[in-house]
């Protein structure tokens, strides 16, 4: 395939703490422009924009233009894959905790 656009893996996208913070900020708002997101970080506007681009490639963020301003919105649907993956390990550790509790009570 000679597609120049590659969809980024959601796990790679959420691996970075800056991107996780962006997801959190967008989850708390309906939509935010770049100039409102940037002050929450100790990095420049260009770096925040690059992080948003990675989130967009993973389909975690959508954007729309209003005049000269670009507004960003969270698309949480891809996070369901992460939730499903983690739920297996949650069950695993819950079972281990119950087993440990039973051993300690004996």
C-alpha positions in Angstrom: 0.0 0.0 0.0 1.3 3.4 -0.9 -0.8 5.4 1.5 1.2 8.3 2.9 -1.2 8.6 5.8 -0.8 6.0 8.5 -3.2 5.7 11.4 -1.3 5.9 14.6 -1.8 3.2 17.3 -3.9 4.4 20.2 -1.5 2.9 22.7 1.4 5.0 21.2 -0.8 8.1 21.3 -1.6 7.7 25.0 1.9 6.7 26.0 3.0 10.3 26.4 2.0 12.2 29.5 1.5 15.4 27.6 -1.0 13.7 25.3 -2.8 12.1 28.2 -3.1 15.6 29.8 -4.5 16.9 26.5 -7.1 14.1 26.5 -8.0 15.0 30.0 -8.4 18.7 29.2 -10.5 17.9 26.2 -12.6 15.5 28.2 -13.5 18.3 30.6 -14.6 20.6 27.8 -16.8 20.3 24.7 -14.2 21.9 22.5 -11.1 24.0 23.0 -8.8 26.1 20.7 -5.0 25.6 20.7 -4.5 29.0 22.5 -6.6 27.7 25.5 -4.8 24.4 25.7 -1.2 25.7 25.5 -1.1 27.5 28.9 -1.6 24.2 30.6 1.9 23.0 29.5 5.5 24.1 29.8 6.1 23.7 26.1 5.4 26.0 23.2 2.3 26.2 21.0 4.0 24.3 18.2 4.8 21.4 20.4 1.3 21.2 21.7 0.1 21.3 18.1 2.3 18.4 17.3 0.9 16.4 20.2 -2.6 17.2 19.0 -1.7 16.0 15.5 -0.6 12.6 17.0 -3.8 12.3 18.9 -5.7 13.2 15.7 -3.8 10.5 13.7 -5.0 8.0 16.4 -8.6 9.3 15.9 -8.6 10.4 19.6 -9.1 14.1 18.6 -11.2 15.8 15.9 -10.9 19.4 14.9 -12.8 22.0 13.0 -12.0 25.4 11.7 -13.9 28.5 12.7 -12.4 31.3 10.8 -8.7 31.3 11.5 -9.1 29.3 14.7 -8.9 25.5 15.0 -11.0 24.0 17.8 -10.3 20.5 19.1 -12.7 17.9 20.5 -12.1 14.5 22.2 -13.2 11.4 20.4 -13.1 8.8 23.2 -14.3 5.9 21.1 -10.8 4.5 20.4 -10.1 4.4 24.2 -12.6 1.5 24.4 -9.9 -0.7 23.0 -7.6 0.3 25.8 -10.4 -0.3 28.4 -11.1 -3.7 27.0 -7.4 -4.7 27.1 -7.1 -3.4 30.7 -10.2 -5.2 31.9 -8.5 -8.5 31.4 -5.7 -7.5 33.7 -8.1 -6.0 36.2 -9.8 -9.4 36.4 -6.4 -11.1 36.7 -5.3 -8.9 39.7 -8.7 -9.1 41.4 -8.5 -12.9 41.3 -5.0 -12.8 42.7 -6.1 -10.4 45.5 -8.9 -12.8 46.5 -6.5 -15.7 46.5 -4.0 -13.8 48.7 -6.8 -12.8 51.0 -7.9 -16.5 51.4 -4.3 -17.6 52.0 -3.8 -14.9 54.7 -7.1 -15.8 56.4 -6.0 -19.5 56.7 
